[in-house]
């Protein structure tokens, strides 16, 4: 996953999601740049300016209508998943905070999508509570996500298992702490146990 592996795994585990999904989001949304921003003027006109509660905040419409950091988190979305309104939007440049909030929002999108990852990613990217976001399902976003997710899954799986020679020279498979928790979660899903590990 790269430079943010430990933070991605920690945030994903806290939110109860697959770390490879969060890693793929980081790869396509910011390319791993914690200082990435994107101003969304249409979002400002449609969602920020008509919202008196957002307009009452001291940050200004443009700062509120900008996505920030590794997960390209929009300020109103960050508020929705736990950022205090007394916190400036630029706090989302903090990698640990951004990943924690991005993972929480991804978990929410996954729940709304009944676990369908592609629908959840469409929700995450569009910021809409619709069952599907057609503009994103037809565009380039999902194919880019699929490719990034495949790469991230391969990297996560290779980090979960390490091989060390045993005393007789045969490889021994060792699951690390994060890998063990992740694999238990996968096994529970396969076996139909919906409880979180």
Secondary structure, DSSP 8 states (H G I E B T S, - for coil): --TTHHHHHHHHHHHTS-HHHHHHHHHHHTTT-TT-EEE-HHHIIIIITT-HHHHTSTT-HHHHTEEETTTTEEHHHHHHTT--TTS-GGGGGSHHHHHHHHHHHHHHHHHHTTT-HHHHHHHHHH---SS--HHHHHSSHHHHHHHHHHHHHHHHHHHHEEEEE-TTS-EEEEE-HHHHHHHHHHHHHHHT--S--
